[in-house]
Amino acid sequence: MLTSVRDAVAVVTGGASGIGRALAQRFAAEGARHVVVLDLDGAAAGDVAADLPGGSGYRLDVTEEDALAELVERIEVEVGPIDLWCSNAGVLPGGGLGTNQDWDRCWRVHGLAHLYAARHVLPRMLAREQGHLMLTASAAGLLTATDTAAYSVTKHATVALAEWLAIEYGGGPVGFSCLCPQVVRTAMLDATPAGAAVLATGPVLEPEQVADAVVAALAQGRFLVLPHPEVTEYERRRAADRDRWLAGMRRLRDHARQSARPDPPASEDLGTFSGLWRLSGNRRGWETSR
Ligand SMILES: NC(=O)c1ccc[n+]([C@@H]2O[C@H](COP(=O)([O-])OP(=O)(O)OC[C@H]3O[C@@H](n4cnc5c(N)ncnc54)[C@H](O)[C@@H]3O)[C@@H](O)[C@H]2O)c1
């Protein structure tokens, strides 16, 4: 079971930016033998890799199965057996029920891309009896995110797949984890629609803090990586009384829609991930309200 990235070959998808970039940098700092940075933006992936002591960067659209399979083969031949694959790329769809295009993109990136990683990386790890697969979901995949159905539902799919993999193939030499942060200060956050406010019952973390949580969870062999530990309690409350939790979410929704109010509802009432996007007000307004 992989408990440290020291001397490991680590691969991070969506590694050109935000959480993925922080993971790549942290793995290199932890003594990984080689960190492969993969991203839709190949040039940015190359830039991130160039700053790492042992790194390489490639363009990869994680939703293209053949390209992913080819790159896995290339990495294993040119760099060595992959010890850790972080399937981390993610996208932010439009709000509300979303368009068919939103759903298609989200299913591909938050669902199929993780499946492709499992299909093409996992058999190699199982055959070697060594390795670790981490899927980046979101607290929205455990709870929900207000306003964006496509993001919430497909992140639930990510969590479900990670759990399925951990049950089906876990408990042996190959490890599995699922990263579920609440709000993190990245380009995804910056890309929220103009005039958006972000509400959270926990702090907005830096990507480096998320990387800390990933490294710690790996060392402890924990499946669920929760950089915002309060999510554990929110999940418990959701499971304990679903109607109360839904009522709390509706209060949050109402609050979000008139977020000129300085303070979000008390987290005791919410017991939930308050989520995201397309809210009135603005992020600065939220930040100064803390
Ligand atoms: N930022 C947050 O608040 C937050 C919270 C919970 C979960 N997450 C998840 O964390 C992960 C990383 O997000 P981030 O916040 O660092 O955002 P980000 O936008 O900074 O990084 C996402 C990266 O994924 C890449 N990407 C998108 N589609 C791709 C594709 N098809 N193939 C390859 N690369 C692709 C983008 O080019 C980008 O570099 C995502 O899965 C996201 O859903 C983010």
The ligand as a Gaussian input file, in Angstrom:
#p B3LYP/6-31G(d) Opt

LIG

0 1
 N      -11.953000      24.912000      -6.422000
 C      -12.896000      24.366000      -5.655000
 O      -13.554000      25.072000      -4.848000
 C      -13.172000      22.891000      -5.712000
 C      -13.947000      22.320000      -4.682000
 C      -14.218000      20.962000      -4.734000
 C      -13.698000      20.172000      -5.755000
 N      -12.954000      20.752000      -6.732000
 C      -12.441000      19.878000      -7.792000
 O      -11.032000      19.921000      -7.791000
 C      -10.548000      19.587000      -9.091000
 C       -9.532000      20.629000      -9.529000
 O      -10.227000      21.859000      -9.682000
 P       -9.535000      23.276000      -9.405000
 O      -10.375000      23.968000      -8.413000
 O       -8.088000      23.113000      -9.159000
 O       -9.852000      24.000000     -10.794000
 P       -8.891000      24.576000     -11.924000
 O       -9.815000      25.118000     -12.930000
 O       -7.854000      25.448000     -11.327000
 O       -8.171000      23.260000     -12.492000
 C       -8.845000      22.313000     -13.265000
 C       -7.892000      21.840000     -14.337000
 O       -8.518000      20.755000     -15.031000
 C       -8.189000      20.903000     -16.397000
 N       -9.162000      20.183000     -17.223000
 C      -10.482000      20.459000     -17.410000
 N      -11.010000      19.606000     -18.278000
 C      -10.023000      18.749000     -18.641000
 C       -9.959000      17.646000     -19.517000
 N      -11.028000      17.257000     -20.228000
 N       -8.789000      16.991000     -19.645000
 C       -7.708000      17.411000     -18.940000
 N       -7.694000      18.445000     -18.120000
 C       -8.847000      19.114000     -17.972000
 C       -8.220000      22.404000     -16.652000
 O       -7.511000      22.744000     -17.832000
 C       -7.578000      22.908000     -15.382000
 O       -6.174000      23.066000     -15.518000
 C      -11.780000      19.510000      -9.987000
 O      -12.170000      18.159000     -10.148000
 C      -12.826000      20.268000      -9.202000
 O      -14.142000      19.890000      -9.543000
 C      -12.675000      22.094000      -6.732000

